[in-house]
């Protein structure tokens, strides 16, 4: 009975070590820095596209957003 239990525990420990070794040796992971850089590039490109639209059309592209932002800046604290 103890021999069976010991083999079962040994097998689980071996599997855990193999999984840990494979995870540490794997080089196909994407880090947090890579994801952050991709998000930053997307935000910058979006801002460039929006500014290009403003420059080409010479008008307000998103009127609702413009009025809401202006309303936020004109907030005087009363409800």
VMD Tcl script that builds the backbone (N, CA, C; Angstrom):
set m [mol new atoms 237]
animate dup $m
set s [atomselect $m all]
$s set {name element resname resid chain x y z} {
  {N N UNK 1 A 0.821 -1.188 0.000}
  {CA C UNK 1 A 0.000 0.000 0.000}
  {C C UNK 1 A 0.867 1.254 0.000}
  {N N UNK 2 A 1.873 1.281 0.853}
  {CA C UNK 2 A 2.771 2.431 0.890}
  {C C UNK 2 A 3.564 2.546 -0.405}
  {N N UNK 3 A 3.910 1.412 -1.001}
  {CA C UNK 3 A 4.673 1.400 -2.250}
  {C C UNK 3 A 3.855 2.030 -3.375}
  {N N UNK 4 A 2.560 1.723 -3.428}
  {CA C UNK 4 A 1.680 2.288 -4.447}
  {C C UNK 4 A 1.539 3.805 -4.274}
  {N N UNK 5 A 1.373 4.237 -3.039}
  {CA C UNK 5 A 1.274 5.663 -2.740}
  {C C UNK 5 A 2.562 6.390 -3.104}
  {N N UNK 6 A 3.697 5.767 -2.769}
  {CA C UNK 6 A 4.991 6.382 -3.061}
  {C C UNK 6 A 5.201 6.528 -4.564}
  {N N UNK 7 A 4.797 5.519 -5.347}
  {CA C UNK 7 A 4.931 5.607 -6.808}
  {C C UNK 7 A 4.046 6.720 -7.377}
  {N N UNK 8 A 2.855 6.838 -6.820}
  {CA C UNK 8 A 1.926 7.872 -7.285}
  {C C UNK 8 A 2.480 9.269 -7.007}
  {N N UNK 9 A 3.007 9.468 -5.815}
  {CA C UNK 9 A 3.591 10.767 -5.456}
  {C C UNK 9 A 4.820 11.043 -6.314}
  {N N UNK 10 A 5.650 10.019 -6.521}
  {CA C UNK 10 A 6.852 10.183 -7.340}
  {C C UNK 10 A 6.491 10.571 -8.770}
  {N N UNK 11 A 5.450 9.936 -9.313}
  {CA C UNK 11 A 5.019 10.240 -10.679}
  {C C UNK 11 A 4.527 11.679 -10.786}
  {N N UNK 12 A 3.785 12.148 -9.786}
  {CA C UNK 12 A 3.276 13.526 -9.809}
  {C C UNK 12 A 4.407 14.543 -9.694}
  {N N UNK 13 A 5.391 14.248 -8.854}
  {CA C UNK 13 A 6.538 15.143 -8.716}
  {C C UNK 13 A 7.338 15.184 -10.013}
  {N N UNK 14 A 7.528 14.016 -10.640}
  {CA C UNK 14 A 8.251 13.973 -11.916}
  {C C UNK 14 A 7.526 14.779 -12.989}
  {N N UNK 15 A 6.207 14.636 -13.061}
  {CA C UNK 15 A 5.430 15.409 -14.040}
  {C C UNK 15 A 5.536 16.905 -13.774}
  {N N UNK 16 A 5.510 17.289 -12.520}
  {CA C UNK 16 A 5.636 18.710 -12.180}
  {C C UNK 16 A 7.015 19.240 -12.569}
  {N N UNK 17 A 8.054 18.449 -12.342}
  {CA C UNK 17 A 9.403 18.877 -12.723}
  {C C UNK 17 A 9.548 18.975 -14.236}
  {N N UNK 18 A 8.970 18.017 -14.948}
  {CA C UNK 18 A 9.036 18.064 -16.417}
  {C C UNK 18 A 8.304 19.294 -16.936}
  {N N UNK 19 A 7.130 19.577 -16.388}
  {CA C UNK 19 A 6.372 20.765 -16.817}
  {C C UNK 19 A 7.130 22.052 -16.509}
  {N N UNK 20 A 7.754 22.119 -15.343}
  {CA C UNK 20 A 8.511 23.312 -14.977}
  {C C UNK 20 A 9.720 23.489 -15.885}
  {N N UNK 21 A 10.403 22.382 -16.184}
  {CA C UNK 21 A 11.569 22.457 -17.066}
  {C C UNK 21 A 11.169 22.918 -18.460}
  {N N UNK 22 A 10.074 22.357 -18.966}
  {CA C UNK 22 A 9.607 22.761 -20.300}
  {C C UNK 22 A 9.204 24.232 -20.325}
  {N N UNK 23 A 8.568 24.696 -19.270}
  {CA C UNK 23 A 8.147 26.097 -19.215}
  {C C UNK 23 A 9.347 27.036 -19.162}
  {N N UNK 24 A 10.389 26.629 -18.430}
  {CA C UNK 24 A 11.571 27.482 -18.327}
  {C C UNK 24 A 12.397 27.484 -19.608}
  {N N UNK 25 A 12.399 26.373 -20.321}
  {CA C UNK 25 A 13.195 26.286 -21.546}
  {C C UNK 25 A 12.462 26.830 -22.762}
  {N N UNK 26 A 11.153 27.021 -22.650}
  {CA C UNK 26 A 10.370 27.517 -23.768}
  {C C UNK 26 A 10.749 28.956 -24.074}
  {N N UNK 27 A 10.963 29.232 -25.320}
  {CA C UNK 27 A 11.344 30.585 -25.739}
  {C C UNK 27 A 10.242 31.267 -26.540}
  {N N UNK 28 A 9.077 30.672 -26.603}
  {CA C UNK 28 A 7.992 31.259 -27.394}
  {C C UNK 28 A 6.949 31.925 -26.510}
  {N N UNK 29 A 7.385 32.760 -25.623}
  {CA C UNK 29 A 6.477 33.477 -24.734}
  {C C UNK 29 A 6.490 34.957 -25.089}
  {N N UNK 30 A 5.376 35.597 -24.850}
  {CA C UNK 30 A 5.285 37.027 -25.100}
  {C C UNK 30 A 5.263 37.734 -23.758}
  {N N UNK 31 A 6.172 38.660 -23.570}
  {CA C UNK 31 A 6.290 39.324 -22.282}
  {C C UNK 31 A 5.385 40.523 -22.145}
  {N N UNK 32 A 5.344 41.063 -20.960}
  {CA C UNK 32 A 4.515 42.231 -20.683}
  {C C UNK 32 A 5.037 43.469 -21.410}
  {N N UNK 33 A 6.349 43.546 -21.566}
  {CA C UNK 33 A 6.923 44.711 -22.243}
  {C C UNK 33 A 6.504 44.731 -23.704}
  {N N UNK 34 A 6.515 43.561 -24.349}
  {CA C UNK 34 A 6.095 43.490 -25.748}
  {C C UNK 34 A 4.654 43.937 -25.913}
  {N N UNK 35 A 3.798 43.479 -25.034}
  {CA C UNK 35 A 2.390 43.854 -25.110}
  {C C UNK 35 A 2.212 45.344 -24.868}
  {N N UNK 36 A 2.938 45.891 -23.915}
  {CA C UNK 36 A 2.857 47.329 -23.643}
  {C C UNK 36 A 3.306 48.161 -24.824}
  {N N UNK 37 A 4.368 47.724 -25.481}
  {CA C UNK 37 A 4.867 48.451 -26.658}
  {C C UNK 37 A 3.848 48.389 -27.782}
  {N N UNK 38 A 3.207 47.237 -27.968}
  {CA C UNK 38 A 2.185 47.129 -29.017}
  {C C UNK 38 A 1.009 48.049 -28.739}
  {N N UNK 39 A 0.579 48.119 -27.498}
  {CA C UNK 39 A -0.534 49.007 -27.136}
  {C C UNK 39 A -0.139 50.460 -27.351}
  {N N UNK 40 A 1.069 50.817 -26.965}
  {CA C UNK 40 A 1.549 52.189 -27.154}
  {C C UNK 40 A 1.616 52.551 -28.633}
  {N N UNK 41 A 2.090 51.646 -29.456}
  {CA C UNK 41 A 2.151 51.891 -30.904}
  {C C UNK 41 A 0.744 52.069 -31.463}
  {N N UNK 42 A -0.211 51.257 -31.010}
  {CA C UNK 42 A -1.588 51.371 -31.494}
  {C C UNK 42 A -2.196 52.715 -31.114}
  {N N UNK 43 A -1.936 53.179 -29.901}
  {CA C UNK 43 A -2.480 54.473 -29.465}
  {C C UNK 43 A -1.869 55.618 -30.270}
  {N N UNK 44 A -0.571 55.564 -30.489}
  {CA C UNK 44 A 0.098 56.625 -31.256}
  {C C UNK 44 A -0.393 56.636 -32.697}
  {N N UNK 45 A -0.517 55.455 -33.304}
  {CA C UNK 45 A -1.009 55.400 -34.689}
  {C C UNK 45 A -2.455 55.888 -34.776}
  {N N UNK 46 A -3.277 55.554 -33.788}
  {CA C UNK 46 A -4.649 56.049 -33.778}
  {C C UNK 46 A -4.705 57.564 -33.676}
  {N N UNK 47 A -3.853 58.133 -32.845}
  {CA C UNK 47 A -3.810 59.598 -32.723}
  {C C UNK 47 A -3.342 60.246 -34.021}
  {N N UNK 48 A -2.382 59.609 -34.676}
  {CA C UNK 48 A -1.909 60.154 -35.956}
  {C C UNK 48 A -2.997 60.101 -37.021}
  {N N UNK 49 A -3.731 59.018 -37.085}
  {CA C UNK 49 A -4.810 58.902 -38.064}
  {C C UNK 49 A -5.892 59.935 -37.776}
  {N N UNK 50 A -6.244 60.111 -36.516}
  {CA C UNK 50 A -7.263 61.096 -36.162}
  {C C UNK 50 A -6.810 62.517 -36.492}
  {N N UNK 51 A -5.553 62.834 -36.201}
  {CA C UNK 51 A -5.056 64.174 -36.534}
  {C C UNK 51 A -4.977 64.371 -38.042}
  {N N UNK 52 A -4.694 63.314 -38.780}
  {CA C UNK 52 A -4.687 63.408 -40.239}
  {C C UNK 52 A -6.092 63.682 -40.761}
  {N N UNK 53 A -7.084 63.033 -40.172}
  {CA C UNK 53 A -8.465 63.301 -40.585}
  {C C UNK 53 A -8.863 64.743 -40.288}
  {N N UNK 54 A -8.485 65.242 -39.119}
  {CA C UNK 54 A -8.775 66.642 -38.793}
  {C C UNK 54 A -8.096 67.591 -39.782}
  {N N UNK 55 A -6.861 67.275 -40.145}
  {CA C UNK 55 A -6.131 68.150 -41.062}
  {C C UNK 55 A -6.736 68.108 -42.464}
  {N N UNK 56 A -7.162 66.930 -42.900}
  {CA C UNK 56 A -7.717 66.817 -44.249}
  {C C UNK 56 A -9.111 67.425 -44.369}
  {N N UNK 57 A -9.939 67.215 -43.374}
  {CA C UNK 57 A -11.324 67.666 -43.479}
  {C C UNK 57 A -11.538 69.075 -42.962}
  {N N UNK 58 A -10.615 69.586 -42.168}
  {CA C UNK 58 A -10.689 70.946 -41.605}
  {C C UNK 58 A -11.967 71.161 -40.789}
  {N N UNK 59 A -12.576 70.086 -40.337}
  {CA C UNK 59 A -13.776 70.187 -39.506}
  {C C UNK 59 A -13.635 69.225 -38.329}
  {N N UNK 60 A -14.604 69.257 -37.469}
  {CA C UNK 60 A -14.615 68.343 -36.339}
  {C C UNK 60 A -15.131 66.995 -36.803}
  {N N UNK 61 A -14.338 65.964 -36.612}
  {CA C UNK 61 A -14.719 64.633 -37.067}
  {C C UNK 61 A -15.702 64.001 -36.091}
  {N N UNK 62 A -15.438 64.122 -34.809}
  {CA C UNK 62 A -16.324 63.543 -33.802}
  {C C UNK 62 A -16.920 64.676 -32.969}
  {N N UNK 63 A -18.039 65.178 -33.386}
  {CA C UNK 63 A -18.644 66.337 -32.735}
  {C C UNK 63 A -19.095 66.016 -31.318}
  {N N UNK 64 A -19.632 64.841 -31.108}
  {CA C UNK 64 A -20.130 64.479 -29.784}
  {C C UNK 64 A -19.002 64.470 -28.764}
  {N N UNK 65 A -17.885 63.898 -29.140}
  {CA C UNK 65 A -16.749 63.837 -28.220}
  {C C UNK 65 A -16.229 65.243 -27.939}
  {N N UNK 66 A -16.180 66.070 -28.957}
  {CA C UNK 66 A -15.687 67.432 -28.786}
  {C C UNK 66 A -16.570 68.215 -27.821}
  {N N UNK 67 A -17.876 68.088 -27.955}
  {CA C UNK 67 A -18.773 68.829 -27.060}
  {C C UNK 67 A -18.701 68.286 -25.637}
  {N N UNK 68 A -18.562 66.987 -25.486}
  {CA C UNK 68 A -18.480 66.423 -24.133}
  {C C UNK 68 A -17.177 66.809 -23.442}
  {N N UNK 69 A -16.085 66.821 -24.171}
  {CA C UNK 69 A -14.815 67.236 -23.576}
  {C C UNK 69 A -14.873 68.713 -23.206}
  {N N UNK 70 A -15.442 69.519 -24.069}
  {CA C UNK 70 A -15.593 70.942 -23.756}
  {C C UNK 70 A -16.487 71.126 -22.533}
  {N N UNK 71 A -17.516 70.313 -22.416}
  {CA C UNK 71 A -18.387 70.377 -21.248}
  {C C UNK 71 A -17.660 69.981 -19.969}
  {N N UNK 72 A -16.759 69.040 -20.052}
  {CA C UNK 72 A -15.979 68.649 -18.876}
  {C C UNK 72 A -15.068 69.777 -18.413}
  {N N UNK 73 A -14.491 70.501 -19.352}
  {CA C UNK 73 A -13.599 71.589 -18.984}
  {C C UNK 73 A -14.366 72.817 -18.482}
  {N N UNK 74 A -15.616 72.955 -18.856}
  {CA C UNK 74 A -16.429 74.077 -18.391}
  {C C UNK 74 A -17.214 73.745 -17.138}
  {N N UNK 75 A -16.910 72.667 -16.499}
  {CA C UNK 75 A -17.628 72.227 -15.281}
  {C C UNK 75 A -17.321 73.186 -14.143}
  {N N UNK 76 A -18.380 73.706 -13.489}
  {CA C UNK 76 A -18.157 74.679 -12.411}
  {C C UNK 76 A -18.427 74.121 -11.028}
  {N N UNK 77 A -18.780 72.849 -10.911}
  {CA C UNK 77 A -18.933 72.247 -9.602}
  {C C UNK 77 A -20.347 72.193 -9.091}
  {N N UNK 78 A -21.288 72.809 -9.751}
  {CA C UNK 78 A -22.672 72.763 -9.303}
  {C C UNK 78 A -23.407 71.676 -10.072}
  {N N UNK 79 A -24.410 71.104 -9.416}
  {CA C UNK 79 A -25.167 70.048 -10.103}
  {C C UNK 79 A -26.509 70.528 -10.559}
}
mol reanalyze $m
mol bondsrecalc $m
mol representation Tube
mol addrep $m
